[in-house]
Every structure is written in structure tokens, then in C-alpha cells.
Amino acid sequence: MRPDDIRQLLAAKPFRPFRFTLTDGTSYEVRHPELVYVGRSTIFLGIPAKEEPEQPIYDDFRLIGLLHIMQAEPLDSAAP
């Protein structure tokens, strides 16, 4: 996936939560655009704290290569 594609998803107004699916089958939900930082070849993805999942505070993080992101799809709860 290209950096511009991810930036577009993060900048959507209103923001719609989505899920990344990686080449190894792992998936990550993005509910807070503030927890994703886009680089040229990777993204930094903050994993929300379990005690406060609705707050943009991370407990852990993943550094994910853009080449490993197969798709980004809206979360069902975000569907109109």
C-alpha cells in the first residue's frame, strides 16, 4: 500500500475506523488516526491501551512495512 493511500484514509472527514490486513493474515484495527504515523516504507501503529480503548493512548506499538499491507477495509461498526 502506498503512503498517500494511508494518509487519505487517516485524513477522511469524518474519520471512519478501518482494519489493515497484512500478508501473514494478521489484522489491526485503526480507531484513532492519531495513533498512526506514516513513513516512506513503514507505518508506526499504536495499539490502544486496554483500559482506555476509546482514548488515543497506546500501550504497545507495531512497525509495519507498507509492502505487507494487503488491504484496508472499513470496520462493520463504521458502515453507514
C-alpha positions in Angstrom: 0.0 0.0 0.0 1.3 3.5 -0.8 1.9 6.1 1.9 -0.6 8.5 0.2 -3.4 5.9 0.3 -2.9 5.5 4.1 -2.7 9.3 4.6 -6.0 9.7 2.7 -7.7 7.1 5.0 -6.4 8.9 8.1 -7.4 12.4 6.9 -11.0 11.4 6.0 -13.6 13.8 7.5 -15.4 12.3 9.3 -12.8 9.7 10.2 -14.1 6.1 9.6 -12.3 3.4 11.6 -10.8 0.7 9.4 -8.8 -2.5 9.5 -5.4 -3.3 7.9 -4.8 -6.9 6.8 -1.2 -8.0 6.4 0.3 -10.6 4.1 0.7 -13.0 7.0 -3.0 -12.8 7.8 -2.6 -10.5 10.8 -5.1 -7.7 11.1 -5.1 -4.4 13.1 -7.9 -2.1 13.7 -7.3 1.7 13.4 -9.9 3.5 15.5 -7.7 6.6 16.2 -5.9 8.4 13.3 -3.7 9.9 16.0 -2.0 6.6 16.6 -0.7 6.0 13.1 2.4 7.7 11.7 3.2 7.2 8.0 6.7 6.9 6.7 8.1 6.2 3.3 8.2 2.4 3.7 6.7 1.7 7.1 3.9 2.9 9.4 4.0 3.2 13.2 0.8 1.8 14.6 0.0 2.4 18.2 -2.1 -0.3 19.9 -4.7 1.3 22.2 -4.4 0.7 25.9 -6.9 -2.0 27.0 -8.0 0.1 30.0 -9.0 3.0 27.7 -9.7 1.7 24.2 -11.7 4.7 23.2 -8.8 7.1 24.0 -5.9 7.8 21.6 -3.4 6.4 24.2 -1.2 3.5 23.2 0.1 0.6 25.3 2.1 -1.0 22.6 3.1 -0.4 19.0 3.9 -2.2 15.8 6.2 -1.0 13.0 4.7 -2.4 9.8 6.2 -2.4 6.3 3.9 -0.9 3.7 4.7 -3.8 1.4 3.0 -6.1 3.9 -0.3 -4.2 4.0 -2.6 -6.1 1.6 -5.8 -4.1 2.2 -7.6 -1.6 4.4 -11.3 -2.1 4.9 -13.9 -0.1 6.9 -14.9 -1.7 10.2 -18.5 -3.0 10.2 -19.5 -0.7 13.0 -18.4 2.2 10.9 -20.6 1.3 7.9 -23.3 3.9 7.2 
